Every structure is written in structure tokens, then in C-alpha cells.
Amino acid sequence: MKGEVFDAVVIRQKKPYRRLTGERISFEDNAVALLKDEKGNPKGTMIKGPVAREIFERWKEVAKIAQFVLWKKNFRHTGEPADKKENKENIVSMHPYISSINF
């Protein structure tokens, strides 16, 4: 395996990035999913931890094997609307890989 190059998709990153809605997302760790073909099919069978909504939009096959997809932050895990403070606490406490969410 040493010296081989694989295609991969970054599914989590520590550095905060801004969505078009103004939300800033950052995760506790960096993670990638290796791809086995040009269609975007993942090499693995499971992704532990969350992936961002953008992964689902571009690589549906990768998002299908993820445990959790981080969608909108103005909704609780149950899908009910919540205020910003309560919502931020709920999302951060839902999964240990999510380190911060800024509104």
C-alpha cells in the first residue's frame, strides 16, 4: 500500500467552514472516505460519525453508509423547530464528533 494514491472525499474537517446560509461548521476530527470507482462508490461499508449535508448532496453513495448526516441547525434531532441557543446545545450534545456550531 505504501506509495499508492487513492481518490477520497473529505467528510469531516476541524477547520470551520461557512455554508451559504451563514452557518459555520467544524468537527472534532478530520476524516476521509476512500472511493473505489469513478461513480463515487465508497470502498468501505460504514462511516462512523457524522458527515456534513454537502457530502449527501454531492456523493449520495458515501452519505448512505454514514451514521448521521448533519442537516439544518435550526431543527432539533426530532425535526421540531428550536431556538438558536437550545438548538446549538442539542446538536453539539447529539454526537461527540461535532465540536462547534456558530450562528
N, C-alpha and C positions, 0 to 999 in steps of 0.2 A: 504493500500500500504506500510505502514511502515514495514520495515524488509524483504520485498520481494527482491529477486535477479533476475535481468533480463540480458539476453545476449544483448550486444550492440557493435557497431562498432564506433571507434573514426573517425570522418570525418574531423575535424579541430583541430589543436593544436597550441598554442602560441610558444612553443619551436621549434626553427628551426631544420629541419631535412634535410639530404642530399640525393638527388636522385643519382642513378648510373651515371647520366650524369654530376655530379658535381654541379648541381643547388642546392641551399638551399632555402627551402620553409618555411614560417611561416605565421600564420594567426593572426587576431586581437583577436580572442577568441577561447575557447575550445568548441567543440560540439560533441555530440554522436547521433547515430541513434539506437533506440531500435529495436531488432529483435523479430518477433513473432513465428518463427519456425526454424527448423534446416536447411532449404534450404537457409536461408539468406533473407527471405522476411521481409521488414520493417513493423513495427507496424503502423507508421504514413502514411499520404498521400502526404506530401510535406516537402521538406527541404529548408528552407530559407537560401540563401547564397551559396557560392561555396563549392565544395568538390574537393579533390585532384584527380589526374589521377589514383593513386594507388587504390582508392576506386572503380573506374569504372572497373579496371582490375580484382579485386577480388570479389566484390559484385555488380554486374550489376543491380540487382533489387533496391538497395539503390541509386545508381547513377541516375537511371531513374527518380526518384522523386526530384532530386536536380535542383535548378535554373541554376547552372553554374558548369561546370567541368573545372578545371584549367589544361590545357594540356601543350604544349611546350611553353617555354618562348621566343623562337626566332621567333615567329609569332605574329602579331597583332591579335586583336579580329576578324578582317576581314579575316585572314588567309594569308595575304601578308607578306613576309619576311621584317624584320625591323632590324635596328642596335640595339646594346645592350642598349644604353642609352635611345633611343626613345622607345624601347620595354618595358623597365622597367617602364617608366613613364606611358605608355598606360595600362599595366596590373594593376599597383597599382591604377590608377585612374578609372579602369573599375568597381571595386567593393569595397565598404568600408570595407569588412571583411578581405581583403588581406592587410597585414601590411608591408611585406618586401619581396623582391626577390633579392637574391645575385647571381652574376655570378662568 
